[in-house]
Amino acid sequence: MKRITYKNIASPKGFKATGIHCGVKHKKKDLALLISEVPASVAGVFSTNAIQGAPLVVTKEVVYTTKKMQAIIINSGIANSCTGKQGVIDAYTMQEKTAQHLGISPALVGVASTGVIGEAMKMEPVLSGIKELHPIDELEGAIQFSQAIMTTDTVTKDTAYKTIIDGKEIMIAGTAKGSGMIEPNMATMLAFITTDANIESDHLQAALKSITDVTFNAITVDGDTSTNDMVVVMANGLAENKTLTPAHPDWDAFVDTLHVVSQDLAKMIAKDGEGATKLIEVEVQGAMTDAEARMIAKTVVGSPLVKTAVFGSDANWGRIIAAVGYSGATLDPNAIKILIGTTPVVENGEPVYFSEEQLHLYLKQAEVKFVIELNQGNGQGTAWGCDLTYDYVQINATYRS
């Protein structure tokens, strides 16, 4: 596979995108549309919060019942969550009006919303805005789309890769938003992935689910899980490769490419945590199982004390090993090794000498890594997060202001 600079969510064959300001927000873009020329196979993974936003009701029907999607309409600024029966009516109205605008079946239209929970949708500007959405297959439309789905994000999040299947070039591209309340299984994040590969929805769903567990579900910013969030993949088949299944000789090439697209987006979300200055990667080796390794990694990267130590560039490994200990995983305290970067700070559960000055300089970098070796088994896992800063408190203290 090869990453492609300047390619975007509208780059795979047959996709178009756009975003505008319609009036849900005061000034910034707040309404986005993604469309395929033809109905696409679709897969989705959704928030595990027991309280779910109205748009998830609509989009789950498309993903799990229709199993085809041709377009998805997204607004930012208001989540349309905890809004009762009217919220569900509003989500279906967004679906219906988008379908009418595009001249397609409502059953092929997904809906996503992100923003403040508990506020009624501003339907007048949304419905007026839908009529003004004219997607294009150019970079400008993709940039507008990325901007329109943002809330507290500081940057847009886009990536694209290509691979070869049946001798044909296949592209997979993605756009995401999210910077706070990131504790997916899932969290306040939206991710949309497009590909021109030919694959049935059931196989696409299985691939996405397995990949989500080690990408989007391996990031954390503040431990909160929101109500609206989703990853949706659309595959329209316009590359005209033979239908992909696990038995296809190029199946691994497709899955690996979908994996790196998902991982790129997940890391971008973690790096853009509200007020964040650093991306933290935690790699766990030698756990009893991969699941336990991922559990430890997420516990460490999600620890407020670890996050604040990283913000202060403090090599306080005691916070790391404490988080390992309360993770709930099987471990032998006397077998643990911890490295900050490439520098060992713990061997066999005991401290080893290191240069505080050198590690202070290392921890001042924009990306830092901890490696935890448990020596208990063959399980491996990685998680990503960010530091916890003064700005995080300020942003979230004034979110509705």
LOLUM-866832 format. One record per residue (C-alpha): x, y, z; residue in one letter. Coordinates in steps of 0.5 Angstrom, whole numbers, plus 500, padded with zeros to 3 digits. Layout:
! residues N
XYZA/...
This chain:
! residues 401
500500500M/502507499K/500513502R/498519498I/499526499T/493531497Y/488525496K/482526500N/475523502I/473525495A/478521491S/476514491P/472513484K/465516485G/465520491F/463527492K/463532498A/462539501T/461543507G/457549508I/455554514H/448554515C/446557521G/447551527V/453555529K/454562529H/460563524K/463556522K/461551517K/456546520D/453542515L/456537511A/455532505L/458526503L/455522497I/457516492S/455516485E/452509486V/449505492P/455503496A/456497501S/457500508V/459498515A/459502521G/461501528V/457506534F/458508541S/457503546T/454509551N/447506553A/444513551I/445514544Q/443520539G/437520535A/442520528P/444513530L/437510530V/437512523V/444510521T/444504524K/438502520E/441504514V/447500516V/444494519Y/438493515T/439496508T/446494508K/447500502K/449507503M/449512498Q/450519502A/451521509I/448528512I/452531518I/451537522N/456540527S/454544533G/448540536I/448533537A/441531537N/442527543S/437526549C/432530545T/426525546G/421523540K/422530537Q/429529536G/428522532V/423525528I/428531526D/433526524A/429522520Y/427529517T/434530515M/434523512Q/428525508E/430532506K/437530504T/434524499A/429529496Q/435533494H/439528491L/433524488G/435517492I/431513497S/431515504P/433508506A/440510503L/442516507V/445516513G/445521519V/450524523A/450530528S/456532533T/456538538G/452540545V/447534548I/440536550G/439542545E/433541540A/436541533M/435548529K/431545523M/430551519E/437552518P/439545517V/433544512L/435550508S/442548508G/441541505I/438545499K/445549498E/449542498L/452541492H/458536493P/464536488I/470531487D/475536488E/480538494L/476544495E/469540497G/473535501A/476541505I/469544506Q/467537509F/472536514S/471543516Q/464542517A/464536521I/469539527M/467542534T/473543538T/478540533D/484545532T/485541525V/482537520T/484530520K/484527513D/488521510T/488516504A/492510501Y/492506495K/493499494T/493494488I/487489488I/486484482D/491489478G/487495479K/489501484E/484501490I/484507494M/481508501I/481515504A/478518511G/476524514T/475524522A/473529527K/474529535G/478532540S/475531547G/471525550M/475520547I/474514550E/471510544P/468504545N/466509542M/467517544A/465524541T/468522534M/466521527L/470518522A/468517515F/472512510I/471511503T/473506498T/472504491D/473497492A/468492491N/466488497I/460486500E/457489506S/458483511D/465482509H/466490510L/463490517Q/467484519A/473487517A/471494520L/470491527K/476487528S/480494525I/476498530T/478494536D/485496535V/485503532T/479507534F/478503540N/485504542A/485511543I/483516549T/483523551V/479524558D/475517559G/468520557D/464516552T/459520548S/452519545T/453520538N/459517535D/460512529M/465510524V/462509517V/465506511V/462506504M/465502499A/462503492N/466498487G/467503482L/474500481A/471494479E/476489482N/473482483K/469482490T/473481496L/472476501T/477473506P/478468501A/481473495H/488473494P/488480496D/484480502W/490482506D/492488502A/485491503F/484490510V/492492511D/490499508T/483500511L/487499518H/492504516V/487509514V/483507521S/490508525Q/492514522D/485518523L/485515531A/492518532K/490524529M/484524534I/488523540A/494528538K/488533537D/485532544G/483539547E/488543549G/493537548A/501539546T/503532546K/501525543L/503519547I/503512545E/504506550V/506499547E/505493551V/509487550Q/509480553G/501480556A/497474557M/493476551T/492481546D/486484550A/490484556E/495488553A/490493550R/487494556M/494496560I/496500554A/489504555K/489504562T/496507562V/495512557V/488514560G/491516567S/490523569P/497523573L/501520567V/498525562K/500531567T/507528568A/507528560V/505535560F/510537565G/516533561S/517529568D/519522567A/515520573N/515512572W/511511578G/505513575R/506509569I/507502573I/501504578A/497504572A/499498570V/498495577G/490497577Y/489495570S/486489572G/491485567A/494479570T/502480571L/508479576D/510485579P/517482579N/518481572A/516488569I/520492565K/518500563I/522504558L/521511556I/523512549G/528507549T/531508556T/529503561P/527506567V/524499571V/527492570E/524486574N/520491577G/525495580E/528502579P/534503574V/539509573Y/537514568F/539521566S/533525569E/535531564E/535527558Q/528524559L/526531561H/528533554L/525527550Y/519528554L/518535551K/517532544Q/511533541A/510525541E/513520546V/512513547K/512508553F/514501552V/511496558I/514489558E/510484562L/514477561N/507474562Q/506471555G/505473548N/500478548G/501485545Q/497492544G/498499543T/494505545A/494512544W/492519548G/495526549C/497530555D/492533560L/493541560T/491547563Y/487549556D/483542557Y/480545563V/479552560Q/476549553I/471544557N/469549562A/466554557T/464549552Y/457552551R/459559552S/
